[in-house]
Amino acid sequence: MNRLAARRRHPATLFVLILAMLLTLGTAYAVARPQGATASATASSAQDVEEGKKLFLANCASCHGLNAEGGPNAPTLAGVGAASVDFQVGTGRMPLAAPGVQAMRKDVQFTDEQIKQMAAYVASLGNGPAIPSEELTNGGGDAAKGGEIYRVNCAMCHNAVGAGGALTRGKFAPTLRGVEGKHIYEAMITGPQSMPVFSDANLSPEAKRDVITFLQHMDREENPGGFSLGALGPVPEGLLAWTLGIGLMILAAIWLGKKAA
């Protein structure tokens, strides 16, 4: 007992215990870290990173800083990952045309190769979500399960059929109709604009693939009821019914009035 007590009182005991705890936590994090958080820089060549840095300095550094450290009007890009760059630049949202409450989708300004190079550079700055594989974004999942997941997690903002909808303070949830599966997956793992991040702990990669499959099924589905009015729900339908109905009643009243005269 005396020897054990003496070891506990040894000056190096606390240091050894702290070191052991740090090693245990580091090992546990490395094992439990989601696959989507793996940096994609390892799959990129040094030349891609170098070319991506040149493109970044020419097109992005004015807002995000020379070292992507961020600025008054733009966040740091360290740790956002290749998926964030591929989504923002690949959908034309970046570079921004003008400051606003929300980045608008527009024509893409870079080639696929240039987007890949910029993504490689940003991925080299720190760990972040990687660009998903084609296997997860090609729509080979279960559309029925994807519909259930979508209605629980997405429909309140993006509309029941992915047509989009209004949010607060001038923001909006964009339409998901006709959006490439890769960009839908990237949005789920990076959380652009007002969208929350759906990590693998929230939605598994298979569940994300099911959601993409459901949306792609909606893109292919025809509307048996005729003109969908943008699939925006009862508001445009009611407006059309009132406008058309009242208009017909006014015309009928005028016709009856002239006939009576």
N, C-alpha and C positions, 0 to 999 in steps of 0.2 A: 504493500500500500504506500510505503514511504517513497519507493522508487517511482510509482505511478504519479503520485502527487508532485514529486520533483519535476517529472517530465511536463506535467501540466503547467507548472510555474516557469518553465524554460522560456526565455525571451523569444526564441524562434518558433514557438508553438503557434502563436497567433498568425504569424506570416505563413506558415505551412497550411493552416486551416483555410485562410483566405485564398491562397493559391489553389488548393484542392477544390474549393467552391467555384472559383472562376473557371477552372478546367471542366468541371462537371456541367456548369451552365452553358459554356461554349459548345461542348459536345452535344448537349441536348438541343440547342438551337440549330446546329448544323444538321442534325437528324430530322428535326421536326419542321424545318423551314419549308414553305410551300414551293413547289416546282416552278410556279410562275414568277417567283422572286429571284430566280437565278439570272445573273447578268448575262447578256448575249454577247458581250465583248469577247468572250473566249472563242466564240465561233466566227469572229471577224478577224480579218488580217490587219496587220499594222498599217498597211497601205490604206485600207478602208477608213481606219481611225484618223489617219493623217489627212486624207482627202475630206473626210467629214468635218474635221476641225476647220479646214479652209472654207468650206461652205458655211459653217456656223459663223465664223468671223465676218464673212461677207454679208450674211442675211439675217442673223439672229442676235449678234453681240450688241447691237445698238440698244436693245431692250434688256436682254438677259445677262449682259456683262461679258467682258473679254474672256473670263474664265468660267462662264455660266453660273456665276455666283448670284445672279439675280439683280434687280434694281428696284426703283420706286414703283414701277408699273408692271413688273414681270417677276415671276418667282425664280428661285434657283432651280437648275435642272440636274443637280447632283442627286442621284438616287431615284430619278423618275423612271429610268429604264428605257430600253429600246422600243417597247410597245407604245409608250406615250408619244414618242417622236413619230413613229410610224402612223399612229392614229391622227395626231394633230396635223402633220405635214401631208400625210397621204389622203386626207379628206379636204385639204385646201384651207383648213382653219388657220393654219400658220404658214407663213408669216401673216400677222394681222394687217388687214387693209387700213384699219383705223381703230383707235381705242373705243371700246363700247362695253356695255354690260355683259355681252356674251360674244364669243367668237363665232362668226357666221361661216357656214360651209360655202366654199366657192371653188372655182377651177383650180386644180392642182398645178403648182408652179415648178415642180421638179420631176425628174425622171425617177423610175423605180430604183435605179442604181444610186442616184444621188440621195434619195431618201434612206436607202440602206446604209450609205456611208455616214450620213448625219446621225442615224440611230446608233451606229457602231461607236461614234465618238462620244455621244451622250452616255451610252452604256459603259464606256470606259471610265467615266467619272465616279461611278458608284453602283452598287447592286440595285437592281430594280426589275420589274416585270419584263420578261423577254417576249419577243414577237412569237405568238402561238404557232404551232405546227399546223399544216394543212389538214391533218387528220382530225383536229379539234374544230375546224372551221368550215369543213366542206358540206355540212348539213347531213351527215350520216347518222344522226341520232333518232330519238323517239319524239315525233311531233306532238303526240298526245300528252306525254309527260312534260314536254317543253311548254305546252300551252298552260298547263296547271302552274308550273313554276313562274311563267311570265305573268299570269293574272295575279299571283300573290305578291310578286316583287316589282313588277314593272308597269302594269296597266294603269296604276293610279296617276302616273305622270305621262306615259307615252300613249295612252288610249288603249282600249281593249284590242284593237287590231293594228297597233303600231303606227297610227296616223300622227302622233305627237299631240301636244297640248300646252296650254299657257301655264306659266309659273308666276311667282311674285316678282315685283320690281322690274318688269320689262323682260324677264328671262322666259325661256320656254324649253320644253322637252322636244327635241327635233323628231321628225318622222323617222321611222325605222324601215319603211318600205323601200325596197331596192338597195339597201345598204349592204355592202360586202360583208360576208360572214366574219372575215378577219377583223374588220373594224368594229363589229359588234362585240366580239370577244375582247378586243383591246380596251374598248370603253368599259366593259365590266370589270376588268382587272386594274384599270388606272383611274377611273372615276373623274372624267373630264367635266368642267363647268360645275353644275349643281348636282351632278350624279354621284351617288355613293359608290364606294369601292366594294365589289363582291369578290372577296378573296376565296381561295379554295376551301377555307374553313366555313364560309357562308354558302357558297355554291361550288360543288365539285366541278372539275373540268368536264366530266360527262354531263352534268346538269346544264352547264353553259352551252355545250354542244346541242343538247336537246332544245334549249331556247332558240338557238340559231336555226335549227331545223324547223321549228314551229313558224318562225318569221319567214323563212324561205317558202314554206308551204302556203302562208298567207299571200305571198307575192304571186304565187302561181294560181291561186284560187280565183275563179271568176265570181262576179256578183250576180246571183240569180234574181235579185230584186230589181235589177236595172241600174240606173245611175246612182252611185253611192254618195254623192254630195261630199266627197272627201273623207267619208267614213268618220266624220267628226261628231256623230251622235245626234241627239234630239234637237239641239239648238238650230242648226241649219235646216233640218227637216221641218221643224215648227215654223221657222221664218218663211220657208217656201210655201207651206200650207196656208199660213195667214195671208201672205202677199197674194198668192194665186186665188185663194178663196174670197178675200175681200174684193179683189179686183174683179172677179167674176160677178159678185153681188152688185157692185157699183154699175157694171155694164148692164146687168139685168134690170136694175132700177131705172137707168136711163132709157133703155129700150121700152120698158113698160110705160114710162112716163110719156114718151113720144107716141106710143100706140094709143094711150088714153086720150091724148090731145087730138 
